[in-house]
Amino acid sequence: MSWRIEHANPFALVQELPDGWAQTCFVRAPRDLPAPCLLAILDELHRVVRDDGTLWLALPACRPSKQLVAAIEVLGWRVADGARWWGALTLLTKQAAFYLNPRPRPFRSIARDCQTRCAGRPRRAWCVPARGAIEDDLLQWCILAGSAPYACGVCGAAWKRRQAAKGAPVRWVPACRHTNDRGRCLVLEPFCGVASIGIAAVRLGRGYLGIEPDAELAALADRRLARQLEPSQ
């Protein structure tokens, strides 16, 4: 699968996906989504995301209630070290050790914001403060950080970045016992809207599944992806 947009109920479709299917997932919760529904889909996504995978969560309110935070943690998600609930995105993981490309090329605006908020640690994109809509460069940063351009075609494990020294060429090596590079890191997005994340994901060589309950938005996302990605395919 290169990319696909599905007009469906996100919870129902996620239930049909296999265990450990996605490398990274984005959830931008609609403002009118009740907390129980959000928790239900986060619970199901805990099964679908790989054990070393990540989930980037954007909530309508920058400061969720303590009850909601506690409920999310009960589901098995943990807030990654250094993450903040008041940011534009919060990074959730299933375990303490997770896949994170340590050196995706930082964008200037992200680095500037993070240096202000995080004492000079610009690579922690999840600490960027929210300013209305999430910027496209931040979304692309998250895709680069949470997935790799190569993945194992047997077990789906994302390959790891290797660089002998600063300025030396970057190599990608298997993170498992296989040497098959025919796989592809998969990005999953319930409530995908017009699929801005999908466009970035596919251009970066990742697979993408966007799920949108609104028929008009799903059709628009499908046309938008087909139109904007056609020249590169």
Backbone as numpy.savetxt, mean C-alpha at the origin, in Angstrom:
# Nx Ny Nz CAx CAy CAz Cx Cy Cz
-1.88 -11.22 -13.72 -2.71 -10.02 -13.72 -1.85 -8.78 -13.72
-2.02 -7.90 -14.70 -1.35 -6.62 -14.68 -2.16 -5.65 -13.82
-3.41 -5.42 -14.20 -4.28 -4.60 -13.37 -5.74 -4.94 -13.66
-6.59 -4.66 -12.68 -8.01 -4.93 -12.84 -8.81 -4.03 -11.92
-9.89 -3.50 -12.43 -10.84 -2.72 -11.62 -12.13 -3.53 -11.51
-12.60 -3.72 -10.30 -13.83 -4.47 -10.08 -14.88 -3.57 -9.45
-16.07 -3.55 -10.07 -17.22 -2.89 -9.44 -17.89 -3.92 -8.56
-17.66 -3.81 -7.26 -18.16 -4.83 -6.33 -18.15 -4.29 -4.92
-18.78 -5.02 -4.03 -18.70 -4.73 -2.61 -17.30 -5.11 -2.14
-16.50 -4.17 -1.64 -15.11 -4.50 -1.28 -14.99 -5.66 -0.30
-15.86 -5.68 0.71 -15.76 -6.74 1.70 -16.04 -8.11 1.07
-17.09 -8.18 0.23 -17.44 -9.46 -0.40 -16.33 -9.96 -1.32
-15.73 -9.05 -2.09 -14.68 -9.48 -3.02 -13.40 -9.86 -2.30
-13.06 -9.11 -1.26 -11.85 -9.43 -0.49 -11.98 -10.82 0.13
-13.19 -11.20 0.50 -13.40 -12.53 1.08 -13.04 -13.64 0.10
-13.12 -13.36 -1.19 -12.84 -14.37 -2.21 -11.35 -14.47 -2.54
-10.55 -13.54 -2.09 -9.12 -13.55 -2.41 -8.40 -14.57 -1.54
-7.35 -15.19 -2.07 -6.62 -16.21 -1.30 -5.77 -15.60 -0.19
-5.39 -16.44 0.75 -4.52 -16.01 1.85 -3.17 -15.54 1.29
-2.63 -14.47 1.89 -1.30 -13.99 1.51 -1.19 -13.55 0.07
-2.26 -13.01 -0.48 -2.29 -12.67 -1.90 -1.59 -11.35 -2.19
-1.76 -10.34 -1.36 -1.27 -8.99 -1.64 0.01 -8.68 -0.86
0.91 -7.96 -1.51 2.13 -7.50 -0.84 1.86 -6.25 -0.02
1.10 -5.34 -0.59 0.76 -4.12 0.15 -0.65 -3.71 -0.21
-1.30 -3.03 0.72 -2.71 -2.68 0.55 -2.92 -1.24 0.99
-3.79 -0.53 0.26 -4.16 0.84 0.62 -5.65 0.86 0.97
-5.97 1.44 2.11 -7.37 1.62 2.49 -7.58 3.09 2.80
-8.32 3.76 1.92 -8.71 5.15 2.16 -10.20 5.12 2.47
-10.50 5.08 3.75 -11.87 4.86 4.20 -12.77 6.04 3.84
-13.92 5.79 3.20 -14.88 6.88 2.94 -15.39 7.48 4.24
-15.77 8.74 4.19 -16.23 9.42 5.39 -17.50 8.80 5.98
-18.33 8.23 5.10 -19.59 7.68 5.58 -19.49 6.19 5.90
-18.28 5.64 5.93 -18.12 4.22 6.23 -18.18 4.01 7.74
-19.17 3.24 8.25 -19.27 3.01 9.69 -18.04 2.26 10.21
-17.69 2.53 11.45 -16.52 1.88 12.06 -16.61 0.35 12.03
-17.78 -0.26 12.30 -17.85 -1.73 12.23 -17.52 -2.27 10.84
-17.93 -1.55 9.79 -17.62 -2.00 8.43 -16.13 -1.89 8.15
-15.52 -0.81 8.62 -14.07 -0.65 8.46 -13.33 -1.78 9.17
-13.74 -2.10 10.37 -13.08 -3.16 11.12 -13.27 -4.51 10.44
-14.45 -4.72 9.86 -14.71 -6.00 9.19 -13.78 -6.19 7.99
-13.59 -5.14 7.21 -12.72 -5.29 6.04 -11.25 -5.35 6.46
-10.85 -4.64 7.50 -9.48 -4.74 7.99 -9.20 -6.15 8.53
-10.20 -6.76 9.12 -10.06 -8.13 9.62 -9.82 -9.09 8.47
-10.57 -8.94 7.39 -10.40 -9.82 6.24 -9.08 -9.54 5.52
-8.68 -8.27 5.47 -7.42 -7.93 4.83 -6.22 -8.50 5.59
-6.38 -8.72 6.87 -5.30 -9.32 7.65 -4.96 -10.71 7.12
-5.94 -11.41 6.60 -5.72 -12.72 5.99 -5.12 -12.60 4.59
-5.56 -11.60 3.82 -5.19 -11.48 2.42 -3.79 -10.92 2.23
-3.35 -10.04 3.11 -2.01 -9.44 3.01 -0.96 -10.46 3.47
0.16 -10.51 2.79 1.25 -11.41 3.16 1.73 -11.14 4.59
2.33 -12.15 5.19 2.81 -11.99 6.57 3.84 -10.88 6.68
4.63 -10.68 5.62 5.63 -9.61 5.63 5.11 -8.35 4.93
3.82 -8.32 4.65 3.24 -7.21 3.90 2.89 -6.01 4.76
2.35 -4.99 4.10 2.02 -3.74 4.77 0.63 -3.27 4.36
0.03 -2.49 5.21 -1.26 -1.86 4.91 -1.16 -0.39 5.26
-1.46 0.46 4.28 -1.41 1.91 4.47 -2.85 2.39 4.66
-3.14 2.92 5.82 -4.50 3.28 6.19 -4.64 4.80 6.30
-5.61 5.34 5.57 -5.94 6.77 5.64 -7.36 6.90 6.16
-7.53 7.57 7.26 -8.85 7.77 7.86 -9.32 9.19 7.62
-10.65 9.39 7.54 -11.16 10.76 7.33 -10.71 11.71 8.42
-10.64 11.24 9.66 -10.19 12.07 10.77 -8.74 11.71 11.08
-7.91 12.74 11.30 -6.50 12.48 11.55 -6.28 11.81 12.91
-7.17 12.03 13.84 -7.01 11.45 15.17 -8.20 10.53 15.47
-8.09 9.23 15.17 -9.19 8.30 15.46 -9.34 8.13 16.97
-10.49 7.66 17.38 -10.74 7.45 18.80 -9.84 6.33 19.33
-9.61 6.37 20.63 -8.80 5.32 21.25 -9.47 3.96 21.10
-10.81 3.96 21.11 -11.53 2.71 20.96 -11.29 2.09 19.58
-11.26 2.93 18.52 -11.03 2.42 17.18 -9.60 1.90 17.05
-8.64 2.62 17.59 -7.24 2.18 17.54 -7.09 0.84 18.24
-7.70 0.71 19.41 -7.61 -0.55 20.16 -8.27 -1.69 19.39
-9.41 -1.41 18.73 -10.11 -2.45 17.97 -9.28 -2.92 16.79
-8.59 -2.00 16.12 -7.74 -2.37 14.99 -6.58 -3.25 15.46
-6.02 -2.93 16.61 -4.92 -3.72 17.13 -5.38 -5.10 17.57
-6.63 -5.21 18.04 -7.17 -6.52 18.41 -7.25 -7.44 17.21
-7.46 -6.89 16.03 -7.55 -7.69 14.81 -6.21 -8.30 14.41
-5.13 -7.86 15.03 -3.82 -8.40 14.71 -2.92 -7.42 13.99
-3.45 -6.24 13.64 -2.62 -5.21 13.02 -1.83 -4.48 14.09
-0.62 -4.07 13.75 0.18 -3.28 14.67 0.67 -2.04 13.95
0.73 -0.94 14.65 1.25 0.29 14.08 2.77 0.16 14.00
3.32 0.35 12.80 4.76 0.18 12.62 5.53 1.17 13.49
6.71 0.77 13.92 7.56 1.62 14.74 7.78 2.96 14.05
7.53 4.03 14.76 7.71 5.36 14.21 6.47 5.92 13.53
5.43 5.09 13.38 4.23 5.57 12.70 3.42 6.46 13.63
2.57 7.26 13.05 1.73 8.19 13.81 0.31 8.12 13.29
-0.63 8.13 14.21 -2.03 8.11 13.80 -2.50 9.46 13.30
-1.73 10.52 13.53 -2.19 11.83 13.09 -1.71 12.17 11.69
-1.04 11.26 11.02 -0.49 11.56 9.71 -1.47 11.32 8.58
-1.04 11.66 7.36 -1.87 11.44 6.19 -2.10 9.95 5.99
-1.10 9.15 6.28 -1.21 7.70 6.18 -0.59 7.08 7.43
-1.19 6.01 7.90 -0.62 5.25 9.00 -0.22 3.88 8.47
0.97 3.45 8.77 1.48 2.17 8.30 1.14 1.08 9.32
0.38 0.08 8.88 0.03 -1.07 9.71 0.74 -2.32 9.17
1.19 -3.17 10.06 1.85 -4.41 9.67 1.28 -5.56 10.49
1.55 -6.78 10.05 1.07 -7.96 10.76 2.05 -8.43 11.81
3.32 -8.10 11.63 4.35 -8.55 12.57 5.45 -7.51 12.65
6.32 -7.68 13.63 7.37 -6.69 13.84 8.33 -6.64 12.66
8.65 -7.80 12.07 9.54 -7.86 10.91 8.68 -7.87 9.65
8.82 -6.84 8.82 8.01 -6.76 7.62 8.87 -6.21 6.48
8.37 -6.38 5.24 9.13 -5.92 4.10 8.98 -4.41 3.96
10.11 -3.72 3.90 10.10 -2.29 3.63 11.39 -1.95 2.91
11.27 -1.49 1.67 12.44 -1.06 0.93 13.02 0.14 1.66
14.20 0.04 2.23 14.71 1.09 3.11 15.11 2.37 2.40
15.30 2.30 1.09 15.80 3.50 0.42 15.13 3.78 -0.92
13.82 3.90 -0.93 13.24 4.42 -2.17 13.64 5.88 -2.30
13.79 6.37 -3.52 14.23 7.74 -3.73 13.22 8.70 -3.11
13.61 9.48 -2.09 12.63 10.36 -1.44 12.27 11.56 -2.32
11.04 11.98 -2.22 10.59 13.16 -2.94 10.84 14.39 -2.05
11.17 15.51 -2.68 11.58 16.68 -1.90 10.50 17.14 -0.92
9.26 17.19 -1.39 8.20 17.69 -0.50 8.01 16.75 0.69
8.13 15.45 0.45 7.98 14.48 1.53 9.13 14.62 2.51
10.34 14.71 1.98 11.51 14.82 2.85 11.41 16.08 3.71
10.96 17.19 3.11 10.88 18.44 3.86 9.88 18.32 5.00
8.70 17.77 4.73 7.69 17.62 5.77 8.17 16.68 6.86
8.80 15.57 6.46 9.22 14.58 7.45 10.35 15.10 8.32
11.25 15.88 7.75 12.33 16.43 8.55 11.78 17.35 9.62
10.68 18.04 9.31 10.07 18.92 10.28 9.42 18.13 11.41
8.73 17.04 11.04 7.93 16.30 12.01 8.68 15.16 12.69
9.71 14.64 12.04 10.30 13.39 12.53 11.79 13.50 12.83
12.25 14.65 13.18 13.63 14.83 13.62 14.64 14.31 12.61
14.41 14.70 11.33 15.40 14.38 10.32 15.37 12.98 9.77
14.21 12.29 9.86 14.11 10.96 9.28 13.15 11.01 8.09
13.59 11.53 6.95 12.68 11.79 5.83 12.10 10.56 5.17
12.64 9.39 5.43 12.13 8.21 4.74 10.88 7.64 5.41
10.48 8.17 6.53 9.29 7.67 7.19 8.07 8.41 6.66
7.63 7.98 5.50 6.57 8.71 4.80 5.27 8.71 5.58
5.08 7.73 6.48 3.82 7.67 7.20 3.71 8.75 8.26
4.76 9.52 8.46 4.70 10.62 9.41 4.37 11.95 8.74
4.10 11.95 7.44 3.78 13.20 6.75 2.42 13.69 7.21
2.30 14.95 7.66 1.01 15.44 8.13 0.00 15.55 7.01
-1.27 15.30 7.33 -2.34 15.35 6.33 -2.66 16.80 5.97
-2.87 17.03 4.69 -3.28 18.35 4.21 -4.35 18.15 3.15
-5.51 17.65 3.56 -6.58 17.39 2.60 -6.28 16.13 1.83
-6.31 16.20 0.49 -6.06 15.04 -0.36 -4.61 14.59 -0.23
-4.40 13.28 -0.28 -3.06 12.73 -0.21 -2.39 12.94 -1.56
-1.19 13.48 -1.56 -0.51 13.80 -2.81 -0.04 12.55 -3.53
-0.03 12.62 -4.86 0.35 11.48 -5.68 1.78 11.03 -5.41
2.69 11.99 -5.13 4.08 11.59 -4.89 4.22 10.79 -3.61
3.38 11.07 -2.62 3.40 10.28 -1.39 2.90 8.86 -1.65
1.84 8.74 -2.45 1.32 7.41 -2.78 2.38 6.59 -3.52
3.07 7.22 -4.44 4.12 6.52 -5.18 5.24 6.11 -4.25
5.59 6.99 -3.31 6.62 6.66 -2.32 6.24 5.40 -1.56
4.98 5.31 -1.14 4.52 4.17 -0.35 4.58 2.88 -1.16
4.26 2.94 -2.45 4.35 1.76 -3.30 5.80 1.31 -3.40
6.72 2.25 -3.61 8.14 1.92 -3.69 8.65 1.34 -2.37
8.17 1.87 -1.26 8.64 1.41 0.04 8.07 0.05 0.41
6.82 -0.20 0.05 6.15 -1.42 0.50 6.23 -2.59 -0.45
6.82 -2.42 -1.62 6.89 -3.51 -2.60 8.17 -3.39 -3.40
8.45 -4.39 -4.22 9.68 -4.43 -5.00 9.35 -4.58 -6.49
10.29 -4.19 -7.37 10.06 -4.37 -8.80 10.14 -5.82 -9.25
10.65 -6.70 -8.37 10.74 -8.12 -8.68 10.13 -8.91 -7.53
9.55 -10.05 -7.87 8.98 -10.93 -6.85 9.14 -12.37 -7.32
9.16 -13.28 -6.38 9.32 -14.70 -6.70 8.07 -15.22 -7.40
8.27 -15.92 -8.51 7.14 -16.50 -9.24 6.61 -17.75 -8.60
7.29 -18.27 -7.57 6.86 -19.49 -6.89 6.08 -19.17 -5.61
6.70 -18.39 -4.72 6.07 -18.09 -3.43 5.59 -16.65 -3.31
5.95 -15.79 -4.27 5.48 -14.41 -4.25 6.29 -13.46 -3.40
7.38 -13.92 -2.79 8.18 -13.06 -1.91 8.83 -11.93 -2.69
8.73 -10.73 -2.15 9.36 -9.57 -2.79 10.87 -9.68 -2.69
11.57 -9.36 -3.78 13.03 -9.38 -3.77 13.57 -8.23 -2.92
14.79 -8.38 -2.43 15.40 -7.37 -1.57 16.44 -6.55 -2.32
16.53 -5.31 -1.92 17.49 -4.38 -2.53 18.87 -4.60 -1.93
19.89 -4.60 -2.79 21.28 -4.70 -2.35 22.10 -3.63 -3.03
22.91 -2.93 -2.23 23.79 -1.91 -2.77 25.10 -1.98 -2.00
26.18 -2.30 -2.69 27.46 -2.53 -2.03 27.96 -1.28 -1.31
27.81 -0.13 -1.93 28.27 1.12 -1.34 27.47 2.26 -1.94
27.54 3.39 -1.29 26.82 4.56 -1.78 27.33 4.93 -3.17
26.40 5.07 -4.10 26.76 5.38 -5.46 26.94 4.16 -6.34
27.03 2.97 -5.71 27.19 1.74 -6.49 25.85 1.34 -7.09
25.86 0.54 -8.15 24.59 0.09 -8.76 23.75 -0.70 -7.77
22.45 -0.53 -7.86 21.51 -1.26 -7.01 21.22 -2.62 -7.64
21.30 -3.68 -6.84 20.92 -5.01 -7.30 19.73 -5.49 -6.50
18.90 -6.32 -7.11 17.76 -6.93 -6.43 18.02 -8.43 -6.38
17.93 -9.00 -5.18 18.24 -10.42 -4.99 17.04 -11.11 -4.36
16.90 -12.42 -4.58 15.76 -13.15 -4.01 15.77 -13.10 -2.49
14.57 -13.06 -1.92 14.43 -13.07 -0.47 14.01 -14.46 0.02
13.99 -15.44 -0.89 13.59 -16.80 -0.54 14.59 -17.76 -1.18
14.32 -19.04 -1.07 15.26 -20.04 -1.60 15.12 -20.20 -3.11
14.08 -19.65 -3.70 13.89 -19.77 -5.14 14.67 -18.67 -5.86
14.87 -18.86 -7.14 15.54 -17.83 -7.95 14.64 -17.39 -9.10
13.36 -17.62 -8.95 12.38 -17.29 -9.98 11.99 -15.82 -9.84
12.18 -15.02 -10.90 11.85 -13.60 -10.83 10.62 -13.26 -11.69
9.81 -14.26 -11.99 8.66 -14.04 -12.87 7.40 -13.58 -12.12
7.52 -13.42 -10.81 6.37 -12.96 -10.04 6.23 -11.45 -10.10
5.20 -10.96 -9.44 4.94 -9.52 -9.42 4.32 -9.17 -8.08
4.84 -8.15 -7.43 4.23 -7.70 -6.18 2.84 -7.14 -6.48
1.87 -7.53 -5.66 0.48 -7.17 -5.91 0.02 -6.10 -4.93
-0.60 -5.07 -5.46 -1.14 -3.96 -4.68 -2.66 -4.07 -4.71
-3.27 -4.05 -3.55 -4.73 -4.18 -3.43 -5.29 -2.88 -2.86
-6.38 -2.40 -3.45 -7.00 -1.16 -2.95 -8.53 -1.26 -2.96
-9.14 -1.56 -1.81 -10.58 -1.40 -1.72 -10.91 0.11 -1.73
-12.10 0.46 -2.20 -12.49 1.87 -2.29 -11.47 2.65 -3.14
-11.23 2.18 -4.36 -10.13 2.71 -5.16 -10.45 4.06 -5.80
-11.72 4.48 -5.83 -12.04 5.77 -6.45 -11.67 5.78 -7.92
-10.87 6.77 -8.33 -10.47 6.87 -9.74 -9.11 6.21 -9.99
-8.63 5.42 -9.05 -7.45 4.56 -9.23 -6.15 5.32 -9.44
-5.94 6.39 -8.70 -4.64 7.08 -8.77 -3.52 6.16 -8.32
-3.78 5.37 -7.29 -2.78 4.42 -6.81 -2.52 3.36 -7.87
-3.58 2.92 -8.56 -3.42 1.90 -9.59 -2.51 2.35 -10.71
-2.65 3.58 -11.14 -1.81 4.10 -12.22 -0.35 4.08 -11.79
-0.07 4.56 -10.56 1.30 4.57 -10.06 1.84 3.15 -9.91
1.00 2.24 -9.39 1.44 0.87 -9.13 1.83 0.15 -10.42
0.99 0.25 -11.45 1.26 -0.47 -12.69 2.46 0.14 -13.42
2.59 1.46 -13.37 3.76 2.09 -14.00 5.05 1.70 -13.32
4.97 1.34 -12.03 6.15 0.91 -11.29 6.37 -0.59 -11.40
5.56 -1.28 -12.21 5.77 -2.70 -12.44 5.09 -3.60 -11.44
4.14 -3.09 -10.70 3.39 -3.91 -9.74 2.05 -4.33 -10.34
1.50 -5.44 -9.85 0.14 -5.80 -10.19 -0.83 -5.01 -9.34
-2.06 -4.84 -9.79 -2.99 -3.98 -9.06 -4.41 -4.50 -9.20
-5.11 -4.54 -8.09 -6.55 -4.81 -8.07 -7.24 -3.69 -7.31
-8.08 -2.95 -8.01 -8.87 -1.90 -7.38 -10.32 -2.33 -7.29
-10.93 -2.11 -6.14 -12.33 -2.46 -5.92 -13.10 -1.19 -5.58
-14.18 -0.95 -6.31 -14.95 0.28 -6.11 -16.44 -0.05 -6.10
-17.14 0.26 -5.00 -18.58 -0.05 -4.92 -19.45 0.86 -5.78
-18.97 2.04 -6.14 -19.74 2.97 -6.97 -19.52 2.64 -8.45
-20.59 2.35 -9.17 -20.49 1.91 -10.56 -19.85 2.98 -11.45
-20.24 4.24 -11.28 -19.70 5.30 -12.13 -18.21 5.50 -11.88
-17.82 5.49 -10.61 -16.39 5.64 -10.29 -15.58 4.46 -10.81
-16.14 3.25 -10.70 -15.43 2.07 -11.19 -15.21 2.16 -12.69
-16.23 2.58 -13.43 -16.10 2.72 -14.88 -15.09 3.80 -15.23
-15.11 4.90 -14.48 -14.16 5.98 -14.72 -12.73 5.53 -14.43
-12.56 4.78 -13.33 -11.23 4.27 -12.98 -10.71 3.34 -14.06
-11.58 2.47 -14.59 -11.18 1.54 -15.63 -10.74 2.28 -16.89
-11.52 3.28 -17.31 -11.16 4.05 -18.50 -9.88 4.84 -18.26
-9.74 5.39 -17.08 -8.57 6.21 -16.76 -7.29 5.37 -16.78
-7.35 4.20 -16.19 -6.18 3.32 -16.21 -5.83 2.90 -17.62
-6.84 2.49 -18.40 -6.58 2.05 -19.76 -5.99 3.18 -20.60
-6.52 4.40 -20.44 -6.05 5.53 -21.25 -4.65 5.96 -20.86
-4.38 6.08 -19.55 -3.10 6.61 -19.12 -1.97 5.59 -19.19
-2.30 4.31 -19.17 -1.26 3.30 -19.22 -1.02 2.75 -20.60
-1.89 3.05 -21.54 -1.76 2.52 -22.90 -0.42 2.83 -23.56
0.12 4.05 -23.45 1.40 4.34 -24.12 2.56 3.53 -23.59
2.50 3.10 -22.30 3.62 2.38 -21.69 3.51 0.88 -21.84
2.42 0.38 -22.42 2.26 -1.06 -22.51 2.65 -1.55 -23.90
